[in-house]
Amino acid sequence: MATRKTAATKKTSAAKTTAKAAEKAIVEKAADVKEAVAETVAEVKTAAAKKTTEAKEAVKKTATKVTKKAADVTITVEFAGRQAVITDLAAKAEAAYKAINADAEIKTLDIYVKPEENAAYYVVNGEGSADFRIEL
């Protein structure tokens, strides 16, 4: 019987050694995986921070472009003792066109000032008419 116990003890001891070796290998592998995950997370965080910085810079550039305001410009045509402000003519032309064509979108607006007729004619989206007239 002593031989059986010794053989059983050897098998148990060998199994324990194998289990410990397997456990050690698993722990080492888990540490390697944990380290690889940590490196990947760090890379993702770095990339995200870089993209966030780039996005913030793009927003700043766009905001700077948007906030730059052009100087107020007024163009006035003087003739025969009268004056006509061009921006006023543009507003009048848009209003007159919208009165005729309420649903139409104005993409382009061209104004022709004819001081000798005391009038300005406008062309909207390439469409003109003798009716498209503004008194000065």
LINBEL-V804364 format. One record per pair of residues at least 12 apart in sequence whose C-alpha atoms are under 8 Angstrom apart, sorted by the first residue. I is the first residue (numbers start at 1). J is the second residue. If there is no record, write none. Layout:
i=I j=J
i=I j=J
//
This chain:
i=74 j=86
i=74 j=87
i=75 j=87
i=79 j=115
i=84 j=136
i=89 j=111
i=89 j=120
i=89 j=134
i=90 j=109
i=90 j=111
i=92 j=134
i=93 j=122
i=93 j=132
i=93 j=133
i=93 j=134
i=94 j=106
i=96 j=132
i=97 j=124
i=97 j=132
i=106 j=124
i=106 j=125
i=107 j=124
i=107 j=125
i=108 j=123
i=108 j=124
i=108 j=125
i=108 j=126
i=109 j=122
i=109 j=123
i=109 j=124
i=109 j=125
i=110 j=122
i=110 j=123
i=110 j=124
i=111 j=123
i=118 j=135
i=118 j=136
i=119 j=133
i=119 j=134
i=119 j=135
i=119 j=136
i=120 j=133
i=120 j=134
i=120 j=135
i=120 j=136
i=121 j=133
i=121 j=134
//
